Amino acid sequence: MGQLLYSRPLERHLKSGLFMCGLAGFIDLSPRAGSYDPAAQGLAMADALRYRGPDDSGVWSDPAAGVVLAQRRLSIVDLSPAGHQPMVSASGRFVITYNGEVYSHQDMRPELEARGIRFRGHSDTEVILEACAAFGVAKTVERLIGMFAFGLWDREERTLTLVRDRLGIKPLYWARFGDLFLFGSELKALRAHPGWTAEIDRDAAAAFLRHNCVPSPQSIYRGVHKLEPGRILTLRQSGQTVDAPVIETFWDARQVARDGVRRRAAPPGAVSDKEAIDRLEALLGDAVGRRMIADVPLGALLSGGVDSSAVVALMQARSDRPVKTFSIGFDAAGYDEARHARTVAAHLGTDHTELYVTPQDALAVVPRLPEMFDEPFADSSQIPTFLVSEMARRHVTVALSGDGGDELFAGYNRHVFAAGPWQSLRRIPVAVRRLAAAALSALPQAGWDRLAALAPGGSLPARPGEKLHKLAEVLASKDDDALYQALISHWRDPQSLIAGAVEPPSAAWDDSLADDLPDPVQRMQFLDQVGYLPDDILTKVDRASMAVSLEARVPLLDHRVVEFAWSLPGHLKIRQGTSKWILRQMLYRYVPKGLIERPKMGFAVPLGDWLRGPLREWAEDLLDPAALAAGGLIDAAPVRALWAEHLAGRDRQYLLWDVLMLEAWRRRWMT
């Protein structure tokens, strides 16, 4: 019989529970299984994720079935021994290890009680577990509002079920090596098992160089996968073997987008602007309110932009005390958002804390990145995201953020460009556009920045040289889809950098997508939502916040808000060149327009200058030709040529950061 073999209970005994954590587990039916203590091994896997859940741990094992489930817990709302994980259902049939926050569990609880279920505690874990027992996994997850990943063992059917939330807010990896199946919140947990086999997937490495993250469902290791958002993986034991996993979709982002676009067929004006704004305010207000439930200090990350300001405004409207808000700033010109956050915080009356980061503060984070992110990850905003999380954690345990607004409401510059200027530019012959691109590229980025400095203050976006060079890169695109592919690509031919690699195509190369989403902005939004959002943005937020045991909640990514956003006509997202129009109008009910309207900046750092200055020695070591050759992964010649160009003043920071993060990861985990 399976049993809870080990736990480290909290010193305090409390009454209910919502919590974040790290989970891990395995099924081992290989001959190796008898050579180690399964409970100790499960605990070792969970302890590799200790920072995700520093408050508590537990492990459950059924040696006869070769099954182990383990968990680390970060307490958020009161916890009792009855909420301890892994948790066994009242019937004894099901066992769960769970990571997440489900904000609808109180809505589901009365229905289960009416069925005769007597709850032992007040945790969302127990509601999810008993709902799975009563309704089945598929029907249960359809009713969950929140972020979640869990593993569920059915002792009667001898099946393991893994589930990941609709948007991919919480991570979940899995791997199969013969009759060993591993899963966990991060790769560190899988690596802690003696049956782990580490082999770099060169194809995934090539995809990383294009996207600056490893796209799902691949991971950097061959045979190791990310469970994609909105998926249920089922693994069945047959005797003493493990069947091939079966993966099904419980929330289809493409279907949601397609259905939303079709609903737009209503006559223009059928829904007034005010009605749409009211509906958004009600939905997002409910999403924010649900995510403010916590019995530990709670706050918000505030950049002063549209998305985070909207979240904070709705928080403050629902709070009887000043909401704690946090922002960081840089002294470098073009990179400081703290002053904007300060004015929004002052208007809303929040309890605001800001930190101006020195280059030394930021650079001290760089050596920690390979450990923090577990696989190559090269979005340089990982640095300020970690720093603001670290600062916030000194004051709060939970922080709401504004992530997701750009994907939902067409907020990226590429969306506005595709909806406006591109529609005229695409009519110009490609040959002519290529000449214009060459002219834009002829002047270095720094030169454009100096020219832009002569323009009236505030009339141009931050870092204009960088943006003009990006424009030059896309002018030669032959059509709408080629434009998007150019905009999202770092290395255009990553296979040339990694010998033997065959880059797996991402959804951005799916020609059939135009059949469902004929408008190019719609396709961009969808591809951002299923690719860039979970693989880059949400990965960054999860790893950076969890590294300091801070729970980040993302109310804009409540799936009800996502579905509503897809039902909106384009003029409610982009109007007269203004992005996120409807979200802005809602925000202006709380914050004056003048405090918000400014060119989009992004959460960037002066990476190019750092690589020429304080990070140069670190970069030279990683880019040493002999070291790259010995690593056997990256062709040194084109990288060294790019490095020389960068040192000479031609900005190559993003391409170089990709290589630096890949090589830094390789040295940490593969040597």
Number of C-alpha atoms within 10 A of each C-alpha: 8 17 16 20 16 17 18 12 14 16 8 10 12 16 15 19 24 25 24 26 30 34 36 35 29 27 26 26 22 17 9 12 17 12 7 10 10 25 23 15 19 28 26 19 31 32 24 19 25 23 19 29 25 17 17 19 26 26 31 28 26 18 19 9 17 18 23 28 33 32 33 34 28 24 23 22 19 19 22 19 16 18 22 25 26 28 24 22 18 16 9 13 14 22 26 28 29 33 30 24 26 22 19 16 22 13 12 16 19 13 12 17 13 9 9 9 17 11 16 13 19 22 25 23 27 26 26 25 23 23 23 19 19 14 12 12 19 16 13 18 22 13 15 20 19 25 25 23 27 26 27 23 23 16 17 9 12 16 18 23 19 26 27 28 28 28 25 26 26 27 28 28 23 23 23 21 14 14 17 21 23 23 27 30 26 26 27 21 26 28 17 17 18 11 18 17 16 14 12 17 16 21 23 24 31 27 27 28 31 24 25 29 28 25 26 17 15 22 25 26 19 16 16 25 19 24 25 26 26 19 20 25 18 19 19 18 17 11 10 12 15 20 15 12 15 11 16 14 15 19 19 15 21 16 11 17 23 20 15 19 21 14 13 15 10 10 7 9 7 9 12 10 14 12 11 16 19 15 15 18 21 13 18 22 21 16 24 24 18 16 23 20 14 17 16 13 14 23 27 28 26 33 27 23 22 25 23 22 26 29 26 29 25 20 24 18 15 15 11 8 11 16 23 24 25 27 28 24 22 20 13 11 9 16 17 22 21 21 15 18 28 21 14 24 27 11 14 20 15 22 14 20 19 18 14 13 16 12 16 9 13 16 14 11 15 16 14 13 22 21 16 19 21 16 26 26 27 27 18 21 17 25 23 22 21 24 22 21 30 18 17 26 21 10 15 18 23 27 25 24 23 23 21 24 22 22 24 24 24 27 23 18 15 19 25 21 14 20 22 15 11 19 12 10 14 18 10 12 11 16 11 11 19 17 14 16 20 14 12 19 19 12 14 16 21 16 14 19 16 12 12 18 13 8 10 8 8 10 10 14 14 20 17 20 23 15 15 18 21 16 19 19 18 19 23 22 18 12 13 17 19 14 21 23 18 19 15 16 17 19 22 14 14 22 20 15 20 20 15 12 18 16 19 12 10 15 15 19 13 10 9 10 17 13 9 16 18 13 15 18 21 21 21 23 23 26 21 25 22 22 21 20 21 23 25 20 20 21 21 25 25 21 24 26 26 25 21 20 25 26 28 26 25 23 27 27 24 22 20 13 21 22 17 17 23 23 19 19 17 20 15 20 23 21 15 10 15 17 23 25 21 25 22 23 18 19 23 17 12 18 20 12 13 8 16 19 13 16 13 15 14 15 17 18 21 15 17 19 16 16 21 17 11 13 16 14 12 14 20 14 14 19 22 14 17 11 15 18 14 10 15 11 19 26 16 19 13 12 20 16 10 18 22 13 13 18 17 10 15 17 22 17 20 18 20 24 21 24 23 22 26 25 21 25 21 17 14 14 14 12 7
